[in-house]
Amino acid sequence: MNSQLPIDSRYANRPYYFSESGAGDEKITDPKQALRALRRRLALFLFVVVSVFLAVAVYTFQATPVYSTSASVIIDSRDKTVVDIGSVMSGLPPESTVVDTEVEIIRSRSLAEKVVRQLNLTKYPEFNPMLREPSLMASVKGQIKDWLTKDPQPTPGSAASPADEETKEMELVVSELLAKTSARRIGTTYGIQIYANSHDPELAAAIANKIVDQYFVEQLDAKFDATRRANAWLEDRLSELRNEVNAAEAAVETYRAQSGLISAGTNTLNEQQMSDLNAQLIVQRAELAEAEARLDTVRELAQQGLSAEVSGQAMNSPVISELRNQQAEILRERADLQNRYGPKHPEIERINKEEANIREQIQIELRRIVSNIEGDVAIARKRVNSLESNLGRMRSTLAQNNQASVRLRELERNAEASRSIYEAFLARFKQTNDSEGLAEPDARLLSSAPVPRGPSFPKTSLNLAIGIVLGLMLGVGSVIAAEALNSQIASGDEIEEHFRVPFLGNFPRLTGTAKKDPRAYLIENPTSAYAESFRNLRASIMFADLDSPVKTVAITSSQPDEGKTTMTQGLGLMSAMSGTKTLIIDGDFRRRRLSAVVMDEDPERGFLECLFGECTVEEAVQVDEETGLHILPLTASRHTPRDVFGSKAFDQLMEQLEDEYDFIIVDTGPLLLLAETRVLTSKVDQVVIVSRWLKTNRAALKQTLSILREFRARIAGVVINRVDTNKYHRQGYGHSGYKSYAKYYTQG
């Protein structure tokens, strides 16, 4: 009957599909949709906000107040020593790593233990866990630990001694002190801030100040100890170094005299002579290369057939230049005479002889220049050979001296090293002796820790503000999560936006007696919102395809109990009440819901009997006398395993019914469960999909639309059934103008 594509004309260029990525996210990105989502999840939002705020408030008001204070010191990078005593007494270098190291010293357990002993912190339950009443959780953990580590047969003397108990107690108190104190660098400066926390404000200030005092004492003690140890060691080492220096210098002078290595300044005489010869040889080689280059140039010009006078040496000769000028003047004069008297004139003969004479003089000068160049090359080559010969002899002598100087340099290095070490140790010994008692700490106090006036924890107003902000954030997050996890169909905008199929309207949920008898409600309230929804659905179906009239419609759904039977009955009643000859067919062979709803008694003949030729259509059709609606039911006793909707008999029956009726509605089974429903949808003019509000799953509707596309069914659209109109608009699924036209409905 129908082979057209299952897409409405409004969506011809938009294939319907379900966007997994956009199904939940797009609700939140739109500000209006976000507000509507907040309205829908207002109870969840308020619950989360109030719960978080109350939890933070209870924690804030029950927490024990903690007082915090801080003292600050600065690493003094200035040199305060009277004399330079090097690394023994020098101040700390102003480097970032040094400041960080000092911070670790302040946070060391050894320094913390001294503070504990000086302030007697073992007497305070705040710092001594052994004096506190254990909590229930701590008691349980302790019992489990004791049970797991308990020795089944304790040996005599295995009990902890008082010294061990004292050590354990001290370790616990030190750990507590380190947990309640901290030290950190002040920005990128050389300053260090020491923080201390305590339930007692005076104790907090005392701890911070005591840490600073102990830090200064540690620095002074370290310097005094280093000075005393250095003096004792330096005195013993100096006597040894003095003997080593004397022996090393004596060895150097003895070897120099034996080897005859006479030095002039930093180099020996042989080295200086060889250096001079090398310099002269370089100069002579350069002059030889230059002379040979000039000679090679003249010879190359001669081999190429060119006159040597074009060479650079000839061009620079003043004699040749003068002769060339005279030759040019004669040639000019000859040209002038030839133009005036002709080539046979006696003056021209004279001019030719003069020009030949000048050319001969030029050649003579050129031969002289070439001869000079060859002489220069020969002289330069002899000088180079002489220098190379002298240099070779000097190298032989210098090689012998170098072999002897290897041992000399070794002795000199040993002597110089011993002398340097001795002088350094001697200077250090004098400095430490002179500067003992002048040591000062490398840090100085910037500010002492004051007694805090108010607790640093908890910050009541800040905590409450954080509680509100955190509650709002978690509330919004819970709303976003709830919306993202919600997979139920909620509004027509969602259907058209995500599935690209027409939305045919919402059908209000009936309550009370109307829910029990929708037929009577429609007949008694023809102007209600419920009845108007069916009129809109009928109009949408009739105008779904403007090219051909719609006579057969299948009402289906994805899952059972979504209201397709009620939808079929209501659409049929409203069509019949509008004057259209209408037939509704019960096509759900499994449940027969339509037959059970519209028929008071079980019929003897029905759809299957008519299809198999056991009765005529007139005998099987039942008529609602009050509305004129015709019904083709199913009998309770007749079942068939055959493919009814795919048979030729069904096609013939539908052609007969289309000739007799103006509008035919078929109530089908769930599309995802029954195969015969899929076949039926491909043989009707339009298919209406019923989804139940806040129950039908998006994935199920997506699969339903995919199946209808495979069977090339024409989809009129999707309706949402059983909508709670008050909740629908209150939670933001509809638009705010709904109440403005609700007065047009008399009831419902």
C-alpha positions in Angstrom: 0.0 0.0 0.0 2.7 2.4 0.8 6.3 2.6 -0.4 7.2 6.1 0.5 10.0 7.2 2.8 9.0 7.4 6.4 9.8 11.1 6.8 7.5 14.0 7.2 7.9 16.8 4.6 9.1 19.2 7.3 12.0 16.8 7.9 12.7 15.7 4.3 16.3 16.8 4.5 16.9 15.8 8.1 17.2 12.0 8.6 15.9 11.1 12.0 18.4 9.7 14.4 19.2 9.9 18.1 22.2 12.0 19.1 23.9 10.3 21.9 26.2 13.2 22.6 23.5 15.8 22.5 20.7 14.1 24.3 21.7 15.1 27.7 24.1 17.9 27.2 22.0 20.3 25.2 19.5 20.6 27.9 22.0 22.3 30.1 23.9 24.4 27.7 20.8 26.5 26.8 20.2 29.0 29.7 16.4 28.7 29.4 16.6 24.9 29.4 19.0 25.1 32.4 16.4 27.1 34.4 13.7 24.6 33.4 15.9 21.7 34.5 16.5 23.4 37.8 12.7 23.8 38.2 12.3 20.1 37.5 14.9 19.1 40.0 14.2 21.8 42.6 13.6 19.3 45.4 16.9 17.5 44.7 18.7 20.8 44.4 17.4 22.2 47.7 18.1 18.9 49.4 21.7 18.8 48.3 22.2 22.5 49.2 20.6 22.3 52.6 22.4 19.0 53.4 25.9 20.3 52.5 25.3 23.6 54.4 24.1 21.8 57.5 27.0 19.4 57.4 29.5 22.3 57.2 27.6 24.3 59.9 27.6 21.3 62.3 31.3 20.7 61.7 32.1 24.4 62.2 30.3 24.9 65.5 31.5 21.6 67.0 35.2 22.0 66.0 37.7 22.9 68.7 39.1 26.4 68.1 42.7 26.6 67.0 44.9 29.6 67.6 47.7 30.4 65.1 50.6 32.8 65.3 53.9 33.2 63.5 57.4 34.6 63.9 59.7 35.6 61.1 63.5 35.5 60.6 65.7 36.6 57.7 68.8 35.0 56.4 71.4 37.8 56.6 73.4 37.9 53.4 75.7 40.7 54.6 79.3 39.9 55.7 79.4 40.6 59.4 82.8 39.1 60.1 85.8 41.2 61.0 88.2 39.1 58.9 87.6 36.7 56.1 87.6 33.2 57.7 86.3 31.3 54.6 83.9 28.5 54.9 84.5 27.9 58.6 82.9 31.2 59.8 81.4 32.6 56.7 77.7 33.6 56.4 75.3 31.6 54.4 75.3 32.5 50.7 72.0 34.2 49.6 70.8 31.3 47.4 67.4 29.8 47.0 68.6 26.4 47.9 70.3 27.7 51.0 67.1 29.3 52.2 65.2 26.0 51.5 67.8 24.1 53.5 67.4 26.4 56.5 63.7 25.8 56.3 64.3 22.0 56.6 66.7 22.6 59.5 63.9 24.5 61.3 61.5 21.6 60.6 64.0 18.9 61.8 63.1 16.5 64.5 66.2 17.2 66.5 65.3 20.9 66.8 61.7 20.0 67.6 62.8 17.6 70.3 64.8 20.4 72.0 61.7 22.7 71.9 59.6 19.9 73.4 62.0 19.5 76.3 62.4 23.2 77.0 58.6 23.9 77.0 57.8 20.5 78.6 55.2 19.8 76.0 54.9 16.2 77.1 52.6 17.4 79.9 50.0 18.8 77.4 47.4 16.4 76.2 47.1 18.4 73.0 50.6 17.3 72.1 50.9 14.0 74.0 48.5 11.4 72.6 49.2 9.2 75.5 47.4 11.7 77.8 44.3 11.9 75.7 41.2 9.8 76.0 41.2 7.5 73.0 38.3 7.8 70.6 36.0 4.8 69.9 37.6 4.3 66.5 41.1 4.6 67.9 40.2 2.0 70.6 38.9 -0.4 68.0 42.0 0.1 65.8 44.3 -0.4 68.8 42.6 -3.6 69.9 42.8 -5.0 66.4 46.5 -4.1 66.1 47.2 -5.6 69.5 45.4 -8.8 68.6 47.2 -9.1 65.3 50.7 -8.4 66.8 50.1 -10.2 70.1 52.8 -12.8 71.0 51.0 -16.0 71.9 53.7 -16.9 74.4 55.3 -13.8 75.8 58.8 -14.3 77.0 60.0 -13.0 80.4 61.4 -9.5 80.2 59.6 -8.7 77.0 57.7 -5.8 78.5 58.8 -2.3 77.4 61.3 -0.6 79.7 60.7 2.9 81.1 63.4 4.2 78.8 61.6 2.7 75.8 58.3 4.2 76.9 59.9 7.6 77.3 61.5 7.4 73.9 58.1 6.4 72.3 56.3 9.2 74.2 58.9 11.7 73.0 58.6 10.6 69.4 54.8 11.0 69.5 55.1 14.5 71.0 57.7 15.5 68.4 55.4 14.3 65.6 52.5 16.2 67.0 54.6 19.3 67.3 55.8 19.0 63.7 52.2 18.5 62.6 51.1 21.7 64.4 54.0 23.9 63.2 55.3 24.8 59.8 58.0 26.9 58.2 58.0 28.3 54.7 60.0 30.8 52.7 58.4 34.3 52.4 57.9 34.7 48.6 61.3 35.0 46.8 63.0 36.8 49.7 65.5 35.5 52.2 62.9 35.6 54.9 61.4 32.5 56.7 58.0 32.5 58.4 57.5 30.1 61.4 53.9 29.2 62.2 52.6 27.5 65.3 49.0 26.2 66.1 47.6 25.4 69.5 44.3 25.4 71.4 46.0 27.7 73.9 46.9 31.1 72.3 49.8 31.8 74.7 51.3 28.3 74.1 51.1 28.9 70.4 53.2 32.1 70.7 55.6 30.4 73.1 56.2 27.6 70.6 56.9 29.9 67.6 59.3 32.1 69.6 61.1 29.1 71.1 61.6 27.6 67.7 63.3 30.8 66.6 65.5 31.0 69.7 66.5 27.3 69.3 67.3 27.9 65.6 69.7 30.7 66.5 71.4 28.6 69.2 71.8 25.7 66.7 73.6 28.1 64.3 76.0 29.4 66.9 76.8 25.9 68.3 77.6 24.7 64.8 80.0 27.6 64.2 81.8 27.2 67.6 82.2 23.5 67.1 83.5 23.9 63.6 86.0 26.6 64.7 87.5 24.5 67.5 87.9 21.4 65.3 89.4 23.5 62.5 92.1 25.1 64.7 93.3 21.7 66.1 93.5 20.2 62.7 95.1 23.2 61.0 98.0 23.4 63.5 99.0 19.7 62.9 98.7 20.0 59.1 100.8 23.2 58.9 104.0 21.6 60.1 103.7 18.8 57.6 103.1 21.2 54.7 106.1 23.4 55.6 108.5 20.5 55.2 106.9 19.5 51.9 107.3 23.0 50.5 111.0 23.2 51.4 111.8 19.8 49.9 109.8 20.5 46.6 111.6 23.9 45.9 115.0 22.4 46.6 114.4 19.6 44.0 113.4 22.2 41.3 116.6 24.2 41.6 118.8 21.2 41.7 117.3 19.7 38.5 117.4 23.1 36.6 121.1 23.4 37.3 121.8 19.8 36.2 119.9 20.0 32.9 121.1 23.5 31.9 117.6 24.8 31.2 118.3 28.6 31.2 115.0 30.5 31.0 114.3 34.1 29.9 111.1 35.1 31.4 108.5 32.4 30.9 110.3 30.7 27.9 113.8 29.3 27.3 116.3 30.9 24.9 115.8 28.1 22.4 112.0 28.5 22.4 112.4 32.3 21.7 114.8 31.7 18.8 112.6 29.1 17.2 109.6 31.4 17.6 111.4 34.2 15.7 112.5 31.8 12.9 108.9 30.6 12.5 107.7 34.2 12.1 110.4 35.0 9.5 109.6 31.7 7.6 105.9 32.6 7.4 106.8 36.0 6.0 109.3 34.6 3.4 106.8 31.9 2.3 104.2 34.6 1.7 106.6 36.7 -0.4 107.6 33.6 -2.4 104.0 32.7 -3.1 103.3 36.2 -4.2 106.3 36.3 -6.7 105.4 32.8 -8.0 101.8 33.9 -8.5 102.9 36.9 -10.6 105.3 34.8 -12.7 102.6 32.1 -13.3 100.1 34.8 -14.4 102.6 36.2 -17.1 103.3 32.6 -18.3 99.6 31.7 -18.5 99.0 34.9 -20.6 101.8 33.9 -22.9 100.4 30.4 -23.3 97.0 31.8 -24.1 98.4 34.0 -26.9 97.9 37.2 -25.0 100.5 39.9 -24.6 102.3 40.0 -21.3 101.6 43.7 -21.2 98.1 43.1 -20.0 99.4 41.7 -16.8 99.1 43.6 -13.6 102.8 44.2 -13.3 103.0 45.6 -16.8 100.0 47.8 -16.3 101.5 49.3 -13.2 104.9 50.1 -14.9 105.2 53.9 -15.5 107.6 53.3 -18.5 105.0 51.2 -20.3 102.3 53.6 -19.4 104.3 56.5 -21.0 105.0 54.4 -24.1 101.4 53.4 -24.4 100.4 57.1 -24.3 102.9 58.0 -27.0 101.7 55.1 -29.1 98.1 56.2 -28.8 99.1 59.8 -29.8 100.9 58.5 -32.9 98.0 56.2 -33.9 95.6 59.2 -33.6 97.9 61.3 -35.7 98.2 58.5 -38.4 94.4 58.2 -38.6 94.1 61.9 -39.0 96.7 62.0 -41.9 95.1 59.0 -43.6 91.8 60.8 -43.6 93.4 63.9 -44.9 96.1 62.7 -47.4 95.5 59.0 -48.0 97.7 56.0 -47.1 100.5 56.7 -49.6 101.6 60.1 -48.1 105.2 60.4 -46.9 104.1 61.5 -43.4 102.3 58.3 -42.9 105.4 56.3 -43.6 107.2 58.4 -40.9 104.4 57.8 -38.5 104.4 54.0 -39.1 108.2 53.9 -38.3 107.7 55.8 -35.0 104.8 53.5 -34.0 107.0 50.4 -34.7 109.8 51.9 -32.7 107.5 52.5 -29.7 106.1 48.9 -29.9 109.7 47.6 -29.8 110.4 49.6 -26.7 107.3 48.2 -25.0 108.4 44.6 -25.7 111.8 45.4 -24.3 110.3 46.8 -21.1 108.0 43.8 -20.8 110.9 41.4 -21.1 112.8 43.3 -18.4 109.7 43.1 -16.1 109.4 39.3 -16.6 113.1 38.9 -15.9 112.8 40.9 -12.7 109.9 38.7 -11.6 111.9 35.5 -12.2 114.8 37.0 -10.2 112.5 37.8 -7.3 111.1 34.3 -7.3 114.6 32.8 -7.1 115.7 35.1 -4.3 112.6 34.4 -2.3 113.0 30.6 -2.7 116.6 30.7 -1.5 115.5 32.6 1.6 112.8 30.1 2.4 115.2 27.2 2.0 117.7 28.8 4.3 115.1 29.5 7.0 113.7 26.0 6.8 117.2 24.5 7.3 117.9 26.7 10.4 114.4 25.8 11.8 115.1 22.1 11.4 118.3 22.4 13.5 116.5 24.4 16.1 113.8 21.8 16.3 116.3 19.1 17.1 117.8 21.2 19.9 114.4 22.1 21.3 113.2 18.5 21.3 116.1 17.6 23.6 115.3 20.6 25.9 111.6 19.6 25.9 112.4 16.1 27.1 114.4 17.6 29.9 111.8 20.2 30.8 109.1 17.6 31.3 110.7 16.5 34.6 111.3 20.2 35.4 107.7 21.1 35.0 106.6 18.2 37.1 108.9 19.3 39.9 107.7 22.9 39.6 104.0 21.8 39.8 104.7 19.8 42.9 106.4 22.7 44.5 103.7 25.2 43.5 101.0 23.0 44.7 102.7 22.5 48.0 103.3 26.2 48.4 99.7 27.1 47.6 98.3 24.6 50.1 100.7 25.8 52.8 99.9 29.5 52.2 96.1 28.7 52.3 96.4 26.7 55.5 98.6 29.3 57.1 96.1 32.1 56.3 93.2 30.1 57.5 94.9 29.2 60.7 95.6 32.9 61.4 92.0 33.9 60.6 90.4 31.3 62.8 92.6 32.2 65.7 91.9 35.9 65.3 88.1 35.5 64.7 87.3 32.9 67.4 84.5 34.4 69.6 83.2 36.8 66.8 80.7 34.2 65.4 77.1 35.4 64.9 74.0 33.6 63.7 73.4 33.7 59.9 69.8 34.8 60.5 68.3 37.6 62.5 64.8 38.1 64.0 62.3 40.2 62.1 59.3 39.8 64.3 58.4 37.7 67.4 55.2 35.7 67.5 52.4 37.7 69.2 49.7 36.1 71.3 46.7 35.6 68.9 43.5 37.4 69.8 41.1 35.2 68.0 41.0 31.6 66.7 42.3 30.9 63.2 40.1 27.8 62.9 37.3 27.5 62.4 36.4 30.6 60.4 32.7 30.6 61.1 31.5 33.1 58.5 34.0 31.8 55.9 33.0 28.2 56.5 29.3 29.0 56.3 29.9 30.9 53.0 31.9 28.0 51.7 29.1 25.7 52.8 26.6 27.7 50.8 28.9 27.9 47.7 29.8 24.2 47.9 26.1 23.3 48.4 25.1 25.4 45.4 27.9 23.8 43.3 27.0 20.3 44.3 23.3 21.1 43.9 23.9 22.2 40.4 26.1 19.2 39.8 23.4 16.9 41.0 20.9 18.5 38.8 23.2 18.2 35.8 23.9 14.5 36.7 20.2 13.8 37.1 19.4 15.4 33.8 22.2 13.6 32.0 21.2 10.2 33.5 17.5 10.8 32.7 16.7 8.8 29.5 12.9 9.2 29.5 10.9 11.1 26.9 9.7 14.4 28.5 8.7 16.9 25.9 7.9 17.4 22.2 10.8 19.7 21.7 13.1 16.8 22.6 11.4 14.5 20.1 11.7 16.9 17.2 15.2 18.1 18.1 16.8 14.7 18.8 14.8 12.3 16.7 13.9 14.5 13.7 10.3 13.4 13.6 7.1 15.5 14.0 5.6 15.8 17.5 1.8 15.4 17.3 0.9 16.6 20.8 0.6 15.9 24.5 -2.4 13.9 25.9 -3.3 14.8 29.5 -3.4 12.1 32.1 -7.0 11.2 33.2 -7.7 10.8 36.9 -10.6 9.4 38.9 -13.7 8.2 37.0 -12.3 9.6 33.7 -9.3 7.3 34.0 -11.6 4.3 34.4 -13.9 5.1 31.4 -12.1 7.4 28.9 -14.9 6.8 26.3 -17.6 8.3 28.6 -15.3 11.2 29.4 -14.8 12.0 25.8 -18.5 11.8 25.0 -19.5 13.9 28.0 -16.7 16.5 27.6 -16.2 17.1 23.9 -14.5 20.5 24.5 -12.0 19.3 27.1 -8.3 19.5 26.7 -8.2 15.7 26.4 -10.7 15.8 23.5 -8.9 18.7 21.9 -5.7 16.6 21.9 -7.4 14.0 19.8 -8.8 16.6 17.4 -5.3 17.9 16.9 -3.9 14.4 16.4 -6.6 13.7 13.8 -5.8 16.9 12.0 -2.1 16.2 12.0 -2.7 12.7 10.6 -5.0 13.9 7.9 -2.5 16.6 6.7 0.6 14.6 7.2 0.8 13.9 3.5 -0.7 16.6 1.2 -0.1 14.5 -1.9 -2.4 11.6 -1.1 -5.3 11.2 1.4 -4.7 9.3 4.6 -7.2 6.5 5.2 -5.3 3.9 7.2 -3.4 4.6 10.4 -1.5 2.2 12.7 -1.2 3.1 16.4 2.0 1.5 17.9 4.5 2.0 20.7 7.9 0.7 21.7 6.9 -1.1 24.8 3.7 -2.4 26.4 1.5 -0.2 28.7 2.3 3.1 26.9 -1.4 3.8 26.1 -1.7 2.9 22.4 -5.1 1.1 22.9 -6.6 4.1 24.7 -5.1 6.3 21.9 -6.8 4.1 19.3 -10.2 4.2 21.0 -10.0 7.9 21.6 -8.9 8.8 18.1 -11.6 6.6 16.7 -14.4 8.1 18.9 -13.3 11.7 18.1 -13.2 10.9 14.3 -16.6 9.2 14.4 -18.1 12.0 16.5 -16.8 14.4 13.8 -18.9 12.7 11.2 -16.2 10.6 9.5 -17.1 6.9 8.9 -14.4 5.4 11.1 -13.3 1.8 11.8 -10.9 0.7 14.5 -9.3 -2.7 14.3 -7.8 -4.7 17.1 -4.5 -5.9 15.6 -2.8 -7.0 18.9 -3.3 -10.8 18.7 -1.5 -11.4 22.0 -3.4 -9.3 24.5 -6.6 -8.1 22.7 -6.6 -5.0 24.8 -8.9 -3.0 22.4 -11.5 -5.8 22.2 -11.5 -6.1 26.0 -11.9 -2.3 26.5 -14.6 -1.5 23.9 -16.6 -4.7 24.0 -18.9 -5.6 26.9 -19.1 -9.3 25.8 -16.7 -11.5 24.0 -17.6 -11.4 20.3 -18.3 -14.6 18.3 -16.8 -13.3 15.1 -13.9 -10.9 14.6 -10.9 -9.8 12.6 -9.3 -13.3 12.1 -12.6 -14.9 11.2 -13.3 -12.2 8.6 -9.7 -12.6 7.3 -10.0 -16.3 6.9 -13.3 -16.0 5.1 -15.4 -17.5 7.9 -17.6 -14.5 8.0 -18.2 -11.2 6.2 -17.0 -7.8 7.3 -20.6 -6.8 8.1 -21.0 -9.8 10.4 -17.7 -9.2 12.3 -17.9 -5.4 12.7 -19.5 -4.1 15.9 -21.1 -0.6 16.0 -21.1 1.9 18.9 -24.6 3.2 18.6 -24.0 6.4 20.6 -21.0 7.6 18.5 -21.3 5.7 15.3 -17.8 4.2 15.7 -17.3 0.8 14.0 -15.1 -1.8 15.7 -13.5 -4.9 14.2 -12.5 -6.9 17.4 -10.6 -10.1 18.1 -12.3 -13.2 19.5 -10.9 -14.8 22.6 -11.0 -18.3 21.2 -9.2 -17.7 17.9 -5.4 -17.6 17.6 -3.1 -18.1 14.7 0.7 -18.5 14.4 0.6 -17.4 10.7 1.9 -14.2 9.3 -1.5 -12.5 9.0 -0.4 -9.0 8.0 2.0 -10.2 5.4 -0.7 -12.3 3.5 -2.6 -11.4 0.4 -5.8 -12.0 2.3 -5.0 -9.0 4.6 -4.2 -6.8 1.6 -7.5 -7.7 0.0 -9.4 -7.2 3.2 -7.8 -3.7 3.7 -8.7 -2.7 0.2 -12.3 -3.7 0.9 -12.4 -1.8 4.1 -10.9 1.3 2.5 -13.8 1.3 0.0 -16.3 1.2 2.8 -14.7 3.5 5.4 -13.2 7.0 5.4 -10.8 6.4 8.2 -9.3 3.1 9.5 -7.3 2.9 12.7 -5.4 -0.3 13.7 -4.3 -1.0 17.2 -1.0 -2.9 17.1 1.2 -4.7 19.5 4.5 -3.2 20.8 6.9 -2.8 17.9 10.0 -3.9 19.6 8.4 -7.2 20.8 6.2 -8.3 17.9 7.4 -9.0 14.4 3.9 -8.8 12.8 3.6 -5.2 13.9 6.6 -4.2 11.9 5.0 -5.8 8.8 1.7 -4.0 9.4 3.4 -0.5 9.6 4.7 -0.8 6.1 1.1 -1.4 4.7 -0.8 1.6 6.2 -0.8 5.2 5.1 0.6 6.6 8.4 2.0 5.4 11.6 1.6 7.1 15.0 4.0 6.2 17.8 2.7 6.5 21.3 5.3 7.3 24.1 4.5 7.5 27.7 5.5 10.7 29.6 8.6 10.1 31.7 8.6 6.4 31.1 9.4 5.7 27.5 13.1 5.3 27.1 15.0 7.3 24.4 16.9 4.3 23.3 13.7 2.3 22.8 12.2 5.2 20.7 15.4 5.4 18.7 15.3 1.7 18.0 11.6 1.9 17.1 12.2 4.7 14.6 15.1 2.7 13.1 12.9 -0.4 12.6 10.2 1.7 11.0 12.7 3.2 8.6 13.9 -0.3 7.6 10.3 -1.3 6.8 9.8 2.0 4.9 6.8 3.0 7.0 5.4 6.5 6.8 5.7 8.1 10.2 3.0 10.7 11.0 4.8 11.5 14.3 5.1 10.8 18.0 2.6 11.6 20.7 3.2 11.8 24.5 0.6 10.1 26.5 -0.5 10.4 30.2 1.0 13.8 30.8 0.5 15.4 34.1 -0.2 18.9 32.8 0.3 20.7 36.1 3.7 19.0 36.7 4.6 19.3 33.0 4.4 23.1 33.0 5.5 23.6 36.6 8.8 21.7 35.9 9.4 23.7 32.7 8.6 21.2 30.0 6.1 23.5 28.4 6.0 27.2 27.7 4.8 29.8 30.2 1.8 30.8 28.1 -0.1 27.6 28.7 -2.4 29.1 31.3 -3.4 31.9 28.9 -5.3 29.5 26.7 -6.3 26.9 29.2 -9.6 28.8 29.7 -10.7 27.8 26.3 -11.2 24.2 27.6 -14.4 23.8 29.6 -13.1 20.8 31.4 -9.9 18.7 31.8 
